[in-house]
Amino acid sequence: MIDLSAPRWFKSSRSNAKENCVEVAHLPNTLVAVWHSKNPTAPALLFTPTE
């Protein structure tokens, strides 16, 4: 299990203030986490850097 509370999350440059609030975090194990902050109960998606 990966702890997603510790990484620094930042808003994607593709986000806008009205609908799409996508946040991204670079994880220590080289994975990239993506999360839709307007849906806080949804899980984060994890990707490798090449994905």
Sine and cosine of phi, psi and omega as CSV:
sin_phi,cos_phi,sin_psi,cos_psi,sin_omega,cos_omega
0.00,0.00,0.65,-0.76,-0.03,-1.00
-0.96,-0.27,0.78,-0.63,0.03,-1.00
-0.98,0.18,0.92,-0.40,-0.02,-1.00
-0.99,-0.16,0.15,0.99,0.03,-1.00
-1.00,0.05,-0.38,0.92,-0.07,-1.00
-0.99,0.12,-0.59,0.81,-0.06,-1.00
-0.89,0.45,0.41,-0.91,0.08,-1.00
-1.00,0.10,0.91,-0.42,0.02,-1.00
-1.00,0.00,0.61,-0.79,0.08,-1.00
-0.67,-0.75,0.47,-0.88,-0.04,-1.00
-0.96,0.27,0.73,-0.69,0.04,-1.00
-0.91,0.42,0.55,-0.83,0.05,-1.00
-0.92,0.40,-0.25,0.97,0.04,-1.00
-1.00,0.07,-0.10,0.99,-0.02,-1.00
-0.98,0.19,0.39,-0.92,0.14,-0.99
-0.74,-0.67,0.21,-0.98,-0.12,-0.99
-0.97,0.26,-0.35,0.94,-0.12,-0.99
-1.00,0.02,-0.77,0.64,-0.15,-0.99
-0.83,-0.56,-0.76,0.65,-0.18,-0.98
-0.99,-0.17,0.98,-0.18,0.03,-1.00
-0.91,-0.41,0.99,0.10,-0.01,-1.00
-0.99,-0.10,0.78,-0.62,0.04,-1.00
-0.91,-0.41,0.51,-0.86,-0.09,-1.00
-0.78,-0.63,0.58,-0.82,0.09,-1.00
-0.66,-0.76,0.69,-0.72,0.10,-0.99
-1.00,-0.03,0.86,-0.51,-0.07,-1.00
-1.00,-0.06,0.43,-0.90,-0.05,-1.00
-0.86,0.50,-0.46,0.89,-0.03,-1.00
-1.00,0.03,0.39,0.92,0.01,-1.00
0.95,0.32,0.06,1.00,0.09,-1.00
-0.98,0.19,0.35,-0.94,0.07,-1.00
-0.87,-0.49,0.82,-0.58,0.02,-1.00
-0.99,-0.17,0.65,-0.76,0.02,-1.00
-0.79,-0.61,0.70,-0.71,-0.10,-0.99
-0.58,-0.81,0.64,-0.77,0.06,-1.00
-1.00,-0.07,0.98,-0.20,-0.15,-0.99
-0.93,0.36,-0.27,0.96,0.07,-1.00
-0.98,0.18,-0.09,1.00,0.08,-1.00
-0.80,-0.61,0.97,0.24,-0.14,-0.99
-0.91,0.42,-0.28,0.96,0.03,-1.00
-1.00,0.02,-0.16,0.99,0.01,-1.00
-0.97,0.25,0.51,-0.86,0.02,-1.00
-0.97,0.24,0.38,-0.92,0.12,-0.99
-0.99,0.17,0.51,-0.86,0.09,-1.00
-0.99,-0.15,0.65,-0.76,-0.01,-1.00
-0.93,-0.37,0.70,-0.72,-0.03,-1.00
-0.73,-0.69,0.43,-0.90,0.18,-0.98
-0.99,0.16,0.32,-0.95,0.01,-1.00
-0.85,0.53,-0.53,0.85,-0.01,-1.00
-0.97,0.23,-0.40,0.92,0.05,-1.00
-0.96,0.27,0.00,0.00,0.00,0.00
